[in-house]
Amino acid sequence: MKTKTFPGGVHPPTYKEITAHKQIEVFPFPERLVLPLIQHTGAPLEPIVKKGDAVKRGQKIADVDAFVTAPLHASCSGKISSIEEWFHPVRGKCLAIVLENDGSSEEERRNPLPISEIENQQPQFLREWLREGGMVGLGGAAFPTHVKVSPPAGKNIEFLIINGAECEPYLTCDQRLMLEEISKIGIGLRILARASGASRVLVGIEDNKPEVIARWEEFSPHLPLPVEIVPLKTKYPQGSEKHLIRAILNREVPSGGLPLDVGVVVNNVQTTWAIGRMAEEGLPLIDRVITVSGDAIAQPKNLKVPIGSLLEDIIPFCGGVREPLKKVVMGGPMMGIAQVSLSVPVIKGTSGFLFFQSVWEKKEYPCIRCARCVNSCPMNLIPSWLARLSEFEAFEEAKAARALDCIECGACAYQCPAGIPLVQLIKLAKSEIIRSSRKGGD
């Protein structure tokens, strides 16, 4: 199998065999759902419901008058019990809508799109339809989908890339969707192609998923538009937008630029599934598939869960945890975020939760100038130098050395034999550069 890839990157153990063979299970509705008002990149939401209101599953409960945003919908029917500060898996705490499940099956569905007439819908109609469905990127960044497929004047989208790489270790939720829900993904990519104006569709899949590649090569000829399946070399961070574009098309997104600048839009395979599901069933983005894995969870699984489900409710469904529980991470081990509470909810950008009994604690030593971080950096940066500038608070120099181009993938820290926290230091520099620029703008 001929595969494509990009320069740099690393090859951590994948551990996908733990859950790759496990079909998606449906997590039952819990008694309570917690829906944070910050679930995406862009403007935070404001509630359009109040304490005591009865809502239906799929009903819009939060929105804001902004372009770069995506509304929030009730994941089950029930009553709004409160709007209060709650634990957030990324931001510590933020305002959230707490919804008590009433056990009924009342739903508020949007009119499904006529599947046979998708190509006849106007792109602007589809973009508004995607916004009202609350669609965001489900690969982690949670960027509003309608914004992605709305090129500014003078820019045209030539390629739509469906990201099926799923390069983070342990995670297999996208892999299972590509096997079990292929027809919905096919509908979703048709909608995205029409909404964006892309004339070519490519599906990138890493070669550690041969059964997925075979399934898609069998399925794609039956779609009403040409779709090319592109096998990719298994390498981290192959799922990064910029590196997926580089691997598949050999186009480089400019520093500070977007995929739109090279005529490309990239959408995660799970986002594509959610869009296809809304077209078929009329339900907005109220569920997603996650992977629960790691050596400290008794029964690792792939689960379809209502957005807002609390981690403390998911754990018993997976057989509980094994002691000692040393660390819980939302997302993958390379870019995931360690959690401080089990009361965090699943949000739109949650790809999984990992539970670990053992944690590798590196002891830090002086840099030996081995250049492993440089060789592994997919952005052609010098991580050791950026970290050094950050340590000495030389943030202007770090900006000139392209610190803002760092995608925080962690490849440099993974390779560093000296155990230097390169990513944390570069993140510090980036935050100071951004803070300074905002202050200057004021």
Residue pairs with C-beta under 8 A, 6 or more apart in sequence:
1 207
1 210
1 213
1 231
2 231
3 207
3 231
3 232
3 233
4 230
4 231
4 232
4 233
4 247
4 248
5 232
5 233
5 235
5 238
5 247
6 235
6 238
6 243
6 246
6 247
6 378
7 246
7 378
7 380
8 375
8 376
8 377
8 378
8 379
8 380
8 411
9 235
9 236
9 237
9 238
9 243
9 376
9 378
9 411
10 235
10 236
10 376
10 411
10 414
10 415
11 234
11 235
11 236
12 169
12 236
12 333
12 334
12 414
13 169
14 169
14 170
14 208
14 234
15 169
15 170
15 293
16 169
16 170
16 171
16 172
16 175
16 208
18 170
18 172
18 293
18 300
19 170
19 172
19 291
19 292
19 293
19 300
19 301
19 302
20 172
20 175
20 176
20 209
22 172
22 176
22 300
22 301
22 302
23 176
23 180
23 302
24 173
24 176
24 177
24 180
24 289
24 302
24 303
24 304
25 301
25 302
25 303
25 304
26 303
26 304
27 303
27 304
27 305
27 306
27 309
27 314
27 317
28 317
29 75
29 76
29 101
29 103
29 306
30 101
30 306
30 309
30 310
30 313
31 100
31 101
32 81
32 98
32 99
32 100
32 101
32 310
33 74
33 75
33 76
33 78
33 98
33 99
33 101
33 306
33 307
33 308
33 309
33 310
33 345
34 86
34 96
34 97
34 98
34 99
34 308
34 310
34 345
35 61
35 62
35 72
35 74
35 75
35 96
35 97
35 98
35 99
35 307
35 308
35 345
36 86
36 88
36 94
36 95
36 96
36 345
36 347
37 44
37 45
37 46
37 47
37 62
37 72
37 94
37 95
37 96
37 97
38 44
38 45
38 88
38 91
38 94
38 95
39 45
39 70
39 72
39 136
39 142
39 307
39 347
39 348
39 349
40 69
40 70
40 136
40 142
40 143
40 144
40 348
40 349
41 68
41 136
41 141
41 142
41 143
41 144
42 66
42 68
42 69
42 70
42 143
42 144
42 147
43 64
43 66
43 68
43 69
44 64
44 69
44 94
45 62
45 63
45 64
45 69
45 71
45 72
46 62
46 63
46 64
47 61
47 62
47 83
47 97
48 60
48 61
48 62
48 63
49 55
49 61
49 62
49 80
49 97
50 80
50 83
51 80
51 81
51 82
51 83
52 79
52 80
53 79
53 80
54 77
54 78
54 79
54 102
55 61
55 74
55 77
55 78
55 79
55 80
55 99
56 74
56 77
56 106
56 107
56 108
57 74
57 75
57 76
57 77
57 105
57 106
57 107
57 108
57 283
57 286
58 73
58 74
58 107
58 108
58 109
58 110
58 282
58 283
58 284
58 286
59 73
59 74
59 108
60 71
60 72
60 73
60 132
60 134
60 284
61 72
61 73
61 74
61 80
61 97
61 99
62 71
62 72
62 97
63 69
63 71
63 72
67 147
68 144
68 147
69 144
70 131
70 134
70 135
70 136
70 144
70 145
70 146
70 285
70 348
71 131
71 132
71 134
71 284
72 97
72 134
73 134
73 284
73 285
73 286
74 99
74 286
75 99
75 286
75 287
75 306
75 307
75 308
75 309
76 99
76 101
76 306
77 101
77 102
77 104
77 105
77 106
77 107
78 99
78 100
78 101
78 102
78 104
79 99
79 100
79 102
80 97
80 98
80 99
80 100
81 98
81 99
81 100
82 98
83 95
83 96
83 97
83 98
84 95
84 96
84 98
85 93
85 94
85 95
85 96
86 93
86 94
86 95
86 96
86 98
86 343
86 345
87 93
87 340
87 341
87 343
87 344
87 345
88 94
88 96
88 344
88 345
88 347
89 330
89 337
89 339
89 344
89 345
89 347
89 350
90 330
90 337
90 347
90 349
96 345
99 308
107 283
109 281
109 282
109 283
110 129
110 132
110 133
110 278
110 282
110 283
110 284
111 282
112 278
112 279
112 280
112 281
112 282
113 121
113 129
113 191
113 278
113 279
115 187
115 279
115 280
118 187
118 190
118 191
118 194
118 279
119 190
119 194
119 224
119 225
121 194
123 149
123 194
123 195
123 196
123 197
126 149
126 191
126 194
126 195
127 146
127 149
127 150
127 195
128 146
130 145
130 146
130 149
130 191
130 195
130 275
131 144
131 145
131 146
132 284
133 274
133 275
133 278
133 284
133 285
134 284
134 285
134 286
134 348
135 144
135 145
135 146
135 271
135 274
135 275
135 278
135 284
135 285
136 142
136 143
136 144
136 145
136 271
136 285
136 348
136 349
137 143
137 145
137 148
137 267
137 268
137 271
137 349
138 268
138 270
138 271
138 274
138 288
138 348
138 349
138 351
139 163
139 239
139 268
139 270
139 271
139 349
139 351
140 331
140 335
140 349
140 351
141 349
142 347
142 348
142 349
145 192
145 267
145 271
145 275
146 195
148 196
148 265
148 266
148 267
149 157
149 192
149 195
149 196
149 265
151 157
151 196
151 197
151 260
151 265
152 260
155 260
155 261
155 263
156 197
156 263
157 196
157 197
157 198
157 260
157 263
157 264
157 265
158 198
158 199
158 200
158 263
158 264
159 198
159 199
159 200
159 201
159 202
159 249
159 263
159 264
159 265
160 189
160 192
160 193
160 196
160 198
160 200
160 201
160 202
160 264
160 265
160 266
160 267
161 201
161 202
161 203
161 204
161 244
161 245
161 248
161 264
161 265
161 266
161 267
162 185
162 189
162 192
162 201
162 202
162 203
162 204
162 266
162 267
162 268
162 269
162 272
163 204
163 239
163 241
163 244
163 266
163 267
163 268
163 269
164 174
164 175
164 178
164 203
164 204
164 205
164 206
164 209
164 212
164 216
164 269
165 204
165 205
165 206
165 232
165 238
165 239
165 244
166 172
166 173
166 174
166 175
166 206
166 209
166 239
166 269
167 206
167 234
167 235
167 236
167 237
167 238
167 239
167 240
168 236
168 239
168 331
168 332
168 333
168 334
168 335
168 336
168 351
169 236
169 332
169 333
169 334
170 291
170 293
170 294
170 332
170 333
170 352
170 354
171 291
171 293
171 331
171 332
171 351
171 352
172 291
172 293
172 302
173 270
173 289
173 290
173 291
173 302
173 351
173 352
174 268
174 269
174 270
174 289
174 351
175 209
175 212
176 289
176 302
177 185
177 269
177 270
177 273
177 289
178 185
178 205
178 209
178 212
178 215
178 216
178 269
179 211
179 212
179 215
181 273
181 276
181 277
182 215
182 216
182 219
183 276
184 273
184 276
184 277
184 280
185 269
185 272
185 273
185 276
186 219
186 223
186 276
187 275
187 276
187 279
187 280
188 271
188 272
188 273
188 274
188 275
188 276
188 277
188 279
189 201
189 203
189 223
189 227
189 267
189 272
189 276
190 223
190 224
190 225
191 275
191 276
191 279
192 198
192 265
192 267
192 272
192 275
193 201
193 225
196 265
198 265
200 226
200 228
201 225
201 226
201 227
201 228
202 227
202 228
202 229
202 230
202 248
202 249
203 216
203 220
203 227
203 228
203 229
203 230
203 269
204 230
204 232
204 238
204 244
204 247
204 248
205 212
205 213
205 216
205 229
205 230
205 231
205 232
206 231
206 232
206 233
206 234
206 235
206 238
207 213
207 231
207 232
207 233
207 234
208 234
213 229
213 231
216 229
217 229
220 227
220 228
220 229
230 248
232 238
232 244
232 247
232 248
233 247
236 334
236 409
236 411
237 243
237 334
237 335
237 378
237 407
237 409
237 411
238 244
238 247
240 378
240 407
240 409
241 253
241 259
241 266
242 252
242 253
242 259
242 378
242 379
242 407
243 378
244 266
245 251
245 252
245 253
245 259
245 262
245 264
245 266
246 252
246 253
249 262
249 264
251 262
251 263
251 264
252 262
253 259
253 261
253 262
254 261
254 262
255 402
255 405
256 404
256 405
259 265
259 266
270 288
270 289
273 289
274 285
274 288
277 283
278 284
278 285
285 307
285 348
286 306
286 307
287 304
287 305
287 306
287 307
288 304
288 305
288 307
288 346
288 348
288 350
289 302
289 303
289 304
289 305
290 302
290 303
290 305
290 346
290 350
290 351
290 352
290 353
291 300
291 301
291 302
291 303
291 351
291 352
291 353
292 300
292 301
292 302
292 303
292 314
292 318
292 352
292 353
292 354
292 355
293 300
293 352
293 354
293 355
294 300
294 329
294 354
294 355
294 356
295 322
295 355
295 356
295 357
295 358
296 321
296 322
296 323
296 324
296 325
296 326
296 355
296 356
296 357
297 315
297 318
297 319
297 321
297 322
297 355
298 318
298 319
298 320
298 321
298 322
299 318
299 319
300 318
301 317
301 318
303 314
303 317
303 318
305 314
305 346
306 346
307 345
307 346
307 347
307 348
308 345
308 346
309 345
309 346
310 342
310 343
310 344
310 345
310 346
311 328
311 339
311 342
311 343
311 344
311 345
311 346
311 353
312 342
312 343
314 346
314 353
315 321
315 342
321 355
322 357
323 357
324 357
325 355
325 356
325 357
326 356
326 357
326 358
326 359
327 338
327 355
327 356
327 359
328 338
328 339
328 342
328 353
328 354
328 355
328 356
329 336
329 337
329 338
329 339
329 353
329 354
329 356
330 336
330 337
330 339
330 344
330 350
330 352
330 353
331 337
331 350
331 351
331 352
331 354
332 351
332 352
332 354
333 354
334 409
334 410
334 411
334 414
335 408
335 409
335 410
336 354
339 353
362 419
363 419
364 418
364 419
364 420
364 421
365 417
365 418
365 419
365 420
366 418
367 384
367 388
367 418
367 420
368 417
368 418
369 384
370 417
371 384
372 412
372 415
372 416
372 417
373 382
373 383
373 384
373 411
373 412
373 413
373 415
373 416
373 422
374 381
374 382
374 383
374 384
375 415
376 411
376 412
376 414
376 415
377 383
377 411
377 412
378 407
378 409
378 411
379 402
379 405
379 406
379 407
381 401
381 402
381 403
381 405
381 406
382 401
383 406
383 412
383 413
383 422
383 426
384 412
384 420
384 422
385 401
386 398
386 401
386 403
386 406
386 422
386 425
386 426
386 429
387 420
387 421
387 422
387 425
387 426
389 395
389 397
389 398
389 401
389 403
389 429
390 398
390 403
390 425
390 426
390 428
390 429
391 425
393 432
395 429
395 432
395 433
395 436
398 426
398 429
398 433
399 429
399 433
403 426
403 429
403 430
403 433
404 430
404 433
404 434
406 423
406 426
406 427
406 430
408 423
408 426
408 427
410 423
412 422
412 423
413 420
413 421
413 422
413 423
416 422
